[in-house]
C-alpha cells in the first residue's frame, strides 16, 4: 500500500544577515523621521534665539552707531552702565512692576478659576472663559492707546465714573505712583487670561475623589483650598509664575504708550532703555549690554524659582 501522506514542510530559517539589518534600518528611518519633524523648531530656535543672544553678547563689547565701523570697547559699556542713573532706575522700576503685576495677575486668575470651577452651567462657564482670554489676543499697543484715554485725568471715563461719587479726579498718568499703578492695571487686565486658563486646566486635572475625601474629613471652603487645592495645583502655579515673571520683566508696550516712561523716569523699564539707546540714540553697544544684563536677571530669577519649587511644589 502506497503512503500518500504529504511530508511536513519545515519552515526555512530566516537569514541572520537580513534579520540583523532590518531592525537597524527601521530604527534609522524612525530617527530620520523624528529629525525631520524637529528640524523646523530647532532651526527656528537657533536662528531667532541662540544667534541673537550670541550676537548681543558680542555686540555689547563694541561701540557701534550703525554708521561707523564697530570699535572694540571690551567691558567699557558695562562699566558705564554701572554708573548710569537711568539704567539703574529702569531696573528698579522693572522689579517693582514685576512684583505687583505678577502677584495681582496670579491672585485674580486663581480667584476667578476657583469661582468658575464651582457649580455653574457649562455654557456660562464657556462664556466667561472666552471673555477673560479675549484681551490676550489683542495688541498690547492698541489696548494701551484706548486705556490712555480712559485714564486721562481731564476727560477720561474712569475719573468721570469716580466723580459720580464725589471723588476728586485722580492723576492716573501724571503722578509717579498713579502712573505705575495704571501701567500695572492695564498690564494685568490683558495678561491674567493666560494664567486663568492654566489654573482652569490644573483644577480640572485634580481628581474629584480627593475633594470628596477632604469634605468627609471636614475640610470645606477656604480650608479645603489651602490644604488640598493649592498643594495639588502647585505645579500649575510654578508654570504660571515662571511665565508671568519672564513676561513682566520684558514689559514695554504699556509704559511706552501710556506714559512714555514718565513722569520723569518713574515708569521707565529696562526694555524701554534698550529701545531708546538702540533706535533713538544709536548706541547699540550699550543697548546690547543692557539686554545681556536683563537676560542674566531673567535666568537668575528663573533659577531661584525652580530651586524653591523643590520645597513648595508637590506632584501627584
KEKE-3310 file (N, C-alpha, C; in steps of 0.2 Angstrom, whole numbers, plus 5000, padded with zeros to 4 digits):
npx = (5004:5003:5010:5002:5003:5007:5023:5028:5032:5046:5049:5058:5073:5076:5086:5100:5108:5099:5089:5096:5099:5087:5079:5088:5088:5075:5075:5084:5076:5066:5072:5077:5065:5060:5070:5067:5054:5058:5067:5062:5058:5070:5079:5072:5073:5087:5091:5083:5084:5096:5107:5104:5106:5119:5125:5121:5128:5141:5141:5139:5152:5157:5158:5146:5137:5130:5132:5146:5161:5161:5169:5180:5177:5178:5174:5169:5156:5148:5154:5151:5137:5135:5136:5126:5112:5099:5098:5099:5088:5078:5080:5076:5062:5057:5058:5050:5038:5036:5034:5022:5013:5014:5010:4997:4991:4992:4984:4971:4968:4968:4958:4947:4947:4944:4932:4924:4926:4917:4899:4891:4882:4887:4888:4888:4900:4909:4907:4912:4926:4930:4928:4937:4949:4950:4956:4969:4972:4973:4981:4994:4998:4987:4978:4983:4983:4969:4966:4974:4966:4955:4960:4963:4966:4958:4947:4944:4935:4936:4939:4928:4918:4921:4920:4906:4903:4908:4921:4937:4946:4958:4976:4980:4990:4999:5006:5019:5016:5003:5005:5013:5004:4993:4999:5002:4989:4983:4992:4990:4976:4976:4984:4980:4972:4979:4985:4974:4968:4977:4976:4962:4964:4972:4965:4954:4961:4963:4958:4941:4938:4947:4943:4931:4934:4941:4931:4923:4932:4930:4935:4931:4927:4938:4947:4948:4953:4966:4972:4971:4968:4977:4990:4990:4988:5000:5011:5005:5004:5018:5022:5014:5019:5032:5032:5024:5033:5044:5038:5034:5046:5050:5042:5035:5027:5015:5020:5027:5017:5007:5013:5026:5037:5037:5029:5044:5056:5049:5041:5049:5056:5067:5067:5062:5073:5083:5077:5077:5091:5096:5088:5085:5096:5106:5116:5121:5129:5129:5115:5115:5122:5114:5103:5110:5112:5099:5095:5103:5097:5084:5087:5093:5082:5073:5080:5081:5067:5065:5073:5067:5055:5057:5055:5042:5033:5022:5020:5008)
npy = (4994:5011:5025:5040:5051:5069:5075:5084:5101:5109:5125:5138:5144:5160:5172:5176:5188:5196:5197:5204:5216:5223:5228:5238:5246:5250:5257:5268:5274:5279:5287:5297:5302:5308:5317:5325:5331:5338:5347:5360:5367:5367:5374:5386:5390:5391:5401:5412:5414:5408:5413:5427:5430:5427:5436:5448:5447:5448:5460:5469:5471:5481:5498:5505:5513:5511:5519:5521:5510:5496:5498:5491:5489:5482:5479:5491:5497:5490:5495:5508:5508:5504:5516:5523:5532:5532:5519:5511:5515:5511:5497:5495:5500:5490:5479:5482:5484:5470:5463:5468:5467:5453:5447:5452:5447:5433:5431:5436:5428:5415:5417:5419:5407:5397:5401:5399:5386:5380:5376:5379:5383:5375:5382:5395:5395:5393:5405:5415:5410:5413:5427:5431:5427:5434:5448:5444:5441:5453:5467:5474:5487:5493:5492:5499:5512:5514:5513:5524:5535:5532:5533:5546:5561:5573:5571:5558:5542:5534:5543:5551:5542:5539:5552:5553:5549:5559:5560:5567:5571:5559:5559:5549:5546:5556:5557:5550:5538:5535:5533:5521:5513:5513:5507:5494:5490:5490:5481:5469:5467:5463:5452:5442:5432:5422:5415:5412:5402:5392:5389:5384:5373:5366:5364:5356:5344:5339:5326:5322:5314:5316:5329:5325:5316:5325:5333:5324:5323:5335:5347:5361:5375:5389:5382:5370:5373:5378:5367:5357:5360:5370:5364:5353:5360:5366:5363:5369:5382:5385:5385:5396:5406:5407:5410:5421:5430:5431:5437:5449:5455:5459:5469:5482:5489:5494:5504:5512:5517:5522:5531:5535:5532:5541:5550:5559:5547:5537:5527:5520:5507:5492:5487:5498:5506:5499:5500:5514:5517:5510:5513:5526:5534:5527:5519:5506:5496:5499:5497:5483:5478:5482:5473:5461:5461:5461:5448:5440:5443:5438:5424:5421:5424:5415:5403:5403:5402:5388:5382:5384:5378:5364:5363:5368:5364:5351:5336:5325)
npz = (5000:4996:5003:5005:5012:5014:5015:5030:5029:5033:5041:5033:5040:5045:5036:5045:5042:5036:5045:5055:5049:5046:5058:5061:5050:5051:5063:5060:5050:5058:5067:5057:5053:5064:5066:5055:5058:5070:5065:5059:5071:5079:5070:5070:5083:5085:5075:5078:5092:5099:5090:5090:5104:5106:5097:5103:5115:5110:5103:5113:5118:5110:5103:5093:5081:5070:5058:5058:5058:5069:5085:5096:5113:5124:5141:5143:5140:5150:5162:5161:5162:5175:5182:5177:5180:5174:5169:5181:5188:5179:5180:5194:5193:5184:5192:5203:5196:5191:5203:5209:5197:5194:5205:5207:5195:5196:5208:5204:5193:5199:5209:5200:5193:5203:5206:5194:5193:5202:5205:5190:5175:5160:5148:5152:5159:5148:5142:5151:5151:5138:5138:5147:5142:5130:5130:5129:5116:5109:5103:5112:5111:5105:5115:5125:5120:5120:5134:5138:5135:5143:5156:5157:5165:5164:5155:5155:5156:5167:5178:5177:5181:5194:5199:5200:5213:5220:5221:5219:5204:5199:5197:5186:5176:5177:5189:5200:5207:5204:5190:5189:5195:5186:5174:5179:5181:5168:5162:5169:5167:5153:5153:5163:5158:5152:5163:5170:5162:5163:5176:5177:5169:5177:5189:5184:5182:5194:5204:5207:5218:5228:5233:5238:5248:5256:5260:5267:5278:5284:5278:5271:5260:5262:5269:5263:5251:5254:5260:5252:5238:5233:5236:5227:5215:5214:5204:5193:5197:5198:5184:5179:5187:5183:5169:5170:5177:5168:5157:5163:5166:5154:5150:5139:5130:5137:5147:5138:5129:5137:5146:5142:5149:5159:5174:5174:5176:5182:5177:5168:5160:5158:5145:5138:5140:5132:5120:5118:5119:5108:5096:5096:5101:5094:5100:5100:5106:5120:5122:5119:5129:5140:5137:5139:5152:5157:5152:5160:5172:5171:5169:5182:5191:5187:5189:5203:5206:5201:5210:5222:5220:5223:5236:5238:5228:5224:5217:5210)
capx = (5000:5007:5009:5000:5004:5012:5028:5028:5037:5049:5050:5065:5076:5077:5093:5103:5110:5093:5086:5100:5099:5080:5078:5093:5086:5069:5077:5087:5071:5062:5077:5077:5058:5060:5074:5063:5049:5061:5071:5060:5058:5077:5082:5069:5077:5094:5091:5079:5085:5103:5111:5103:5109:5127:5126:5120:5134:5147:5140:5140:5159:5159:5154:5143:5132:5127:5135:5153:5163:5161:5175:5180:5177:5179:5169:5168:5149:5146:5156:5147:5130:5135:5135:5121:5106:5093:5098:5098:5081:5074:5080:5072:5055:5055:5057:5044:5032:5036:5031:5015:5010:5013:5006:4990:4989:4991:4978:4965:4967:4967:4951:4942:4947:4941:4925:4921:4926:4911:4893:4889:4881:4893:4888:4890:4907:4912:4907:4917:4932:4931:4929:4943:4955:4950:4961:4976:4974:4973:4988:4995:4999:4981:4974:4986:4980:4962:4967:4977:4960:4950:4963:4965:4964:4953:4941:4944:4929:4937:4938:4921:4914:4923:4917:4899:4903:4910:4929:4941:4950:4964:4981:4982:4996:5003:5009:5023:5013:4997:5007:5015:4998:4990:5003:5001:4982:4982:4995:4986:4970:4977:4988:4978:4968:4983:4986:4967:4967:4982:4973:4956:4966:4975:4959:4951:4965:4963:4953:4935:4938:4951:4939:4926:4938:4943:4924:4921:4936:4928:4938:4927:4928:4945:4952:4949:4958:4973:4975:4970:4968:4984:4996:4989:4989:5007:5014:5002:5007:5025:5022:5011:5023:5038:5030:5022:5039:5048:5035:5034:5052:5051:5036:5037:5021:5011:5023:5029:5011:5003:5017:5032:5042:5036:5033:5051:5058:5045:5039:5054:5058:5073:5066:5062:5080:5086:5074:5080:5098:5097:5085:5084:5102:5111:5121:5119:5134:5126:5109:5116:5124:5108:5100:5113:5110:5092:5095:5106:5092:5079:5089:5094:5076:5070:5084:5078:5060:5065:5076:5062:5050:5059:5052:5035:5029:5020:5017:5003)
capy = (5000:5017:5030:5046:5057:5074:5076:5091:5106:5113:5132:5139:5148:5167:5173:5180:5194:5200:5199:5209:5223:5226:5232:5244:5251:5253:5262:5273:5278:5282:5293:5302:5305:5312:5323:5330:5334:5343:5352:5367:5370:5368:5379:5392:5392:5393:5407:5418:5414:5407:5418:5434:5430:5427:5442:5453:5447:5451:5467:5473:5473:5486:5504:5505:5518:5509:5522:5520:5503:5495:5499:5486:5493:5477:5479:5498:5498:5488:5500:5515:5506:5504:5522:5527:5533:5530:5512:5509:5517:5506:5490:5496:5501:5484:5474:5484:5482:5463:5460:5470:5464:5446:5445:5453:5443:5426:5431:5437:5422:5410:5418:5418:5400:5394:5403:5396:5378:5378:5374:5384:5380:5374:5387:5401:5394:5394:5412:5418:5408:5417:5434:5433:5426:5438:5453:5442:5440:5459:5470:5477:5494:5496:5492:5504:5518:5515:5514:5531:5539:5530:5535:5553:5565:5578:5569:5550:5539:5532:5549:5553:5537:5540:5558:5552:5548:5565:5559:5572:5567:5556:5559:5542:5546:5562:5556:5544:5532:5534:5531:5514:5509:5512:5503:5488:5488:5489:5475:5464:5466:5460:5446:5437:5427:5416:5412:5409:5396:5387:5387:5381:5366:5362:5362:5350:5338:5337:5321:5324:5309:5320:5334:5322:5314:5331:5336:5320:5325:5342:5352:5365:5382:5391:5377:5365:5376:5379:5361:5352:5363:5373:5359:5349:5365:5370:5363:5374:5389:5386:5387:5402:5411:5407:5413:5428:5434:5432:5442:5456:5458:5462:5474:5488:5492:5498:5510:5516:5520:5526:5536:5536:5531:5546:5556:5558:5540:5533:5520:5518:5500:5490:5486:5504:5509:5496:5503:5521:5518:5507:5516:5533:5537:5524:5517:5499:5493:5500:5493:5476:5477:5481:5467:5455:5461:5459:5441:5437:5444:5433:5417:5421:5424:5408:5398:5404:5399:5381:5380:5384:5373:5358:5363:5370:5361:5344:5332:5319)
capz = (5000:4995:5008:5001:5016:5012:5021:5033:5026:5039:5039:5032:5045:5042:5035:5050:5040:5034:5052:5058:5045:5046:5064:5061:5045:5054:5068:5057:5047:5064:5069:5052:5053:5070:5065:5050:5062:5074:5061:5059:5078:5081:5066:5072:5090:5083:5071:5081:5099:5100:5087:5093:5111:5105:5094:5108:5119:5106:5101:5120:5119:5105:5102:5087:5080:5063:5053:5058:5059:5076:5089:5101:5119:5130:5146:5144:5141:5157:5167:5160:5164:5182:5185:5173:5184:5171:5169:5187:5189:5175:5183:5200:5191:5182:5198:5207:5192:5191:5210:5209:5192:5194:5211:5205:5189:5199:5213:5201:5189:5203:5211:5195:5191:5208:5206:5189:5194:5206:5201:5185:5169:5156:5143:5156:5160:5142:5140:5155:5149:5132:5139:5151:5137:5124:5129:5127:5109:5106:5103:5119:5110:5104:5121:5129:5117:5122:5141:5139:5135:5148:5162:5156:5171:5162:5151:5155:5158:5174:5183:5177:5185:5202:5201:5202:5220:5224:5222:5215:5198:5201:5191:5185:5172:5178:5196:5200:5210:5199:5183:5189:5196:5180:5170:5182:5180:5161:5160:5172:5163:5147:5154:5168:5155:5151:5170:5171:5158:5166:5183:5175:5167:5183:5193:5181:5182:5201:5204:5212:5224:5233:5236:5241:5254:5260:5263:5273:5284:5287:5275:5266:5259:5261:5272:5258:5245:5257:5262:5246:5231:5232:5235:5221:5210:5214:5198:5188:5200:5196:5177:5178:5190:5179:5163:5172:5179:5162:5153:5166:5166:5147:5148:5135:5126:5141:5149:5132:5126:5142:5150:5139:5154:5164:5174:5175:5175:5186:5174:5163:5161:5155:5138:5136:5139:5127:5113:5117:5117:5101:5090:5096:5102:5090:5104:5100:5111:5127:5122:5119:5136:5145:5136:5142:5160:5158:5151:5166:5178:5170:5171:5189:5194:5185:5193:5210:5206:5201:5216:5228:5218:5226:5243:5238:5223:5225:5211:5212)
cpx = (5004:5005:5008:5001:5009:5017:5027:5034:5040:5051:5057:5068:5077:5084:5095:5105:5104:5090:5090:5100:5092:5078:5082:5090:5079:5070:5080:5081:5067:5066:5077:5070:5057:5064:5071:5058:5052:5065:5068:5060:5066:5080:5079:5072:5084:5095:5088:5080:5093:5107:5110:5106:5116:5129:5126:5126:5140:5147:5140:5147:5161:5155:5152:5137:5128:5131:5143:5155:5163:5169:5175:5181:5178:5173:5167:5160:5146:5148:5152:5140:5130:5134:5130:5114:5100:5093:5096:5091:5077:5074:5075:5064:5053:5054:5051:5038:5031:5032:5024:5011:5009:5009:4998:4987:4987:4985:4972:4963:4965:4960:4946:4941:4943:4933:4921:4921:4920:4905:4891:4887:4886:4893:4890:4898:4911:4912:4912:4924:4934:4932:4935:4950:4955:4955:4968:4978:4974:4980:4989:4996:4992:4977:4977:4984:4973:4962:4970:4971:4956:4953:4965:4962:4958:4947:4941:4938:4930:4936:4931:4916:4915:4920:4910:4898:4906:4918:4932:4945:4957:4969:4984:4989:5001:5007:5013:5020:5007:4999:5009:5009:4994:4993:5002:4994:4981:4986:4992:4980:4970:4980:4985:4975:4972:4984:4979:4966:4971:4978:4966:4958:4969:4970:4955:4955:4965:4957:4947:4935:4942:4947:4934:4928:4939:4936:4922:4925:4934:4931:4934:4929:4936:4950:4953:4954:4965:4976:4975:4972:4975:4990:4996:4990:4996:5011:5012:5004:5014:5026:5020:5015:5029:5037:5028:5028:5043:5045:5035:5040:5054:5045:5039:5031:5017:5014:5025:5023:5008:5007:5023:5038:5041:5031:5040:5054:5054:5042:5043:5056:5064:5073:5066:5069:5084:5084:5077:5087:5100:5095:5084:5091:5108:5117:5120:5123:5131:5119:5110:5118:5119:5104:5103:5112:5103:5091:5097:5101:5087:5081:5090:5087:5073:5074:5082:5072:5061:5068:5071:5056:5051:5056:5044:5030:5028:5017:5013:5007)
cpy = (5006:5022:5037:5052:5062:5075:5084:5095:5110:5120:5134:5145:5155:5168:5178:5187:5199:5202:5204:5216:5226:5230:5238:5249:5254:5259:5268:5277:5282:5288:5299:5305:5310:5318:5328:5334:5340:5348:5359:5371:5372:5374:5386:5395:5394:5400:5413:5418:5414:5412:5425:5435:5431:5434:5448:5453:5450:5458:5472:5475:5478:5492:5504:5509:5517:5512:5521:5512:5502:5495:5495:5490:5488:5478:5487:5500:5496:5492:5506:5514:5506:5510:5526:5526:5530:5522:5509:5510:5512:5499:5490:5496:5494:5479:5476:5482:5474:5460:5462:5466:5457:5443:5446:5449:5436:5426:5432:5431:5416:5411:5416:5410:5396:5395:5399:5388:5376:5376:5380:5380:5380:5380:5394:5401:5396:5402:5416:5416:5412:5424:5436:5432:5431:5444:5451:5442:5447:5462:5475:5485:5497:5496:5498:5511:5519:5517:5521:5536:5538:5533:5542:5557:5570:5576:5561:5548:5537:5537:5551:5548:5538:5547:5558:5551:5553:5565:5564:5568:5565:5556:5553:5542:5551:5562:5550:5538:5530:5531:5523:5510:5508:5507:5495:5486:5486:5482:5469:5462:5462:5453:5441:5432:5421:5412:5409:5403:5390:5384:5383:5374:5362:5360:5356:5344:5335:5332:5323:5320:5313:5325:5331:5319:5319:5333:5331:5321:5332:5348:5355:5372:5384:5386:5372:5367:5376:5372:5356:5355:5365:5369:5355:5354:5368:5369:5368:5381:5390:5388:5394:5408:5412:5411:5420:5433:5436:5437:5449:5459:5461:5467:5480:5492:5497:5504:5515:5520:5525:5532:5538:5536:5536:5545:5556:5551:5535:5527:5518:5511:5498:5490:5493:5508:5506:5499:5510:5522:5515:5511:5523:5537:5533:5521:5509:5494:5493:5496:5486:5474:5477:5475:5461:5455:5459:5451:5437:5437:5439:5426:5416:5420:5417:5402:5397:5400:5391:5378:5379:5379:5366:5357:5364:5367:5353:5341:5326:5312)
cpz = (5000:5000:5004:5006:5013:5017:5023:5030:5032:5037:5038:5037:5041:5042:5041:5048:5039:5041:5056:5055:5046:5052:5064:5056:5048:5059:5065:5053:5052:5066:5064:5052:5059:5069:5060:5054:5067:5071:5061:5066:5080:5077:5068:5079:5089:5080:5075:5089:5100:5097:5089:5100:5110:5102:5098:5113:5116:5105:5108:5121:5114:5106:5095:5086:5073:5057:5052:5059:5067:5079:5095:5108:5125:5135:5147:5145:5147:5162:5167:5163:5172:5185:5181:5178:5181:5170:5176:5189:5185:5178:5190:5198:5188:5187:5202:5203:5192:5197:5210:5203:5192:5200:5210:5200:5192:5204:5209:5197:5193:5206:5206:5193:5196:5208:5200:5189:5199:5201:5197:5179:5164:5151:5146:5157:5154:5140:5144:5153:5142:5133:5143:5147:5132:5124:5127:5120:5105:5107:5109:5117:5109:5111:5125:5126:5120:5130:5142:5139:5141:5155:5162:5162:5170:5159:5151:5158:5166:5179:5183:5181:5192:5204:5202:5209:5224:5225:5217:5210:5201:5195:5190:5181:5173:5185:5196:5202:5206:5193:5184:5191:5190:5175:5172:5180:5173:5159:5163:5169:5157:5148:5158:5164:5154:5158:5172:5168:5161:5172:5182:5173:5173:5188:5190:5181:5190:5202:5209:5218:5230:5237:5240:5248:5259:5264:5268:5279:5287:5284:5270:5266:5259:5264:5267:5253:5248:5258:5256:5239:5229:5231:5229:5214:5209:5208:5193:5190:5198:5189:5176:5181:5186:5173:5164:5173:5172:5158:5156:5166:5159:5145:5145:5133:5131:5144:5143:5129:5131:5145:5147:5144:5160:5169:5177:5172:5179:5183:5168:5164:5157:5148:5135:5135:5133:5120:5112:5115:5110:5095:5090:5097:5098:5094:5105:5105:5118:5127:5122:5126:5141:5143:5139:5149:5161:5157:5157:5172:5177:5171:5178:5193:5193:5188:5200:5211:5206:5207:5222:5226:5221:5233:5242:5233:5224:5219:5213:5211)
residu = (UNK:UNK:UNK:UNK:UNK:UNK:UNK:UNK:UNK:UNK:UNK:UNK:UNK:UNK:UNK:UNK:UNK:UNK:UNK:UNK:UNK:UNK:UNK:UNK:UNK:UNK:UNK:UNK:UNK:UNK:UNK:UNK:UNK:UNK:UNK:UNK:UNK:UNK:UNK:UNK:UNK:UNK:UNK:UNK:UNK:UNK:UNK:UNK:UNK:UNK:UNK:UNK:UNK:UNK:UNK:UNK:UNK:UNK:UNK:UNK:UNK:UNK:UNK:UNK:UNK:UNK:UNK:UNK:UNK:UNK:UNK:UNK:UNK:UNK:UNK:UNK:UNK:UNK:UNK:UNK:UNK:UNK:UNK:UNK:UNK:UNK:UNK:UNK:UNK:UNK:UNK:UNK:UNK:UNK:UNK:UNK:UNK:UNK:UNK:UNK:UNK:UNK:UNK:UNK:UNK:UNK:UNK:UNK:UNK:UNK:UNK:UNK:UNK:UNK:UNK:UNK:UNK:UNK:UNK:UNK:UNK:UNK:UNK:UNK:UNK:UNK:UNK:UNK:UNK:UNK:UNK:UNK:UNK:UNK:UNK:UNK:UNK:UNK:UNK:UNK:UNK:UNK:UNK:UNK:UNK:UNK:UNK:UNK:UNK:UNK:UNK:UNK:UNK:UNK:UNK:UNK:UNK:UNK:UNK:UNK:UNK:UNK:UNK:UNK:UNK:UNK:UNK:UNK:UNK:UNK:UNK:UNK:UNK:UNK:UNK:UNK:UNK:UNK:UNK:UNK:UNK:UNK:UNK:UNK:UNK:UNK:UNK:UNK:UNK:UNK:UNK:UNK:UNK:UNK:UNK:UNK:UNK:UNK:UNK:UNK:UNK:UNK:UNK:UNK:UNK:UNK:UNK:UNK:UNK:UNK:UNK:UNK:UNK:UNK:UNK:UNK:UNK:UNK:UNK:UNK:UNK:UNK:UNK:UNK:UNK:UNK:UNK:UNK:UNK:UNK:UNK:UNK:UNK:UNK:UNK:UNK:UNK:UNK:UNK:UNK:UNK:UNK:UNK:UNK:UNK:UNK:UNK:UNK:UNK:UNK:UNK:UNK:UNK:UNK:UNK:UNK:UNK:UNK:UNK:UNK:UNK:UNK:UNK:UNK:UNK:UNK:UNK:UNK:UNK:UNK:UNK:UNK:UNK:UNK:UNK:UNK:UNK:UNK:UNK:UNK:UNK:UNK:UNK:UNK:UNK:UNK:UNK:UNK:UNK:UNK:UNK:UNK:UNK:UNK:UNK:UNK:UNK:UNK:UNK:UNK:UNK:UNK:UNK:UNK:UNK:UNK:UNK:UNK:UNK:UNK:UNK:UNK:UNK:UNK:UNK:UNK)
# end
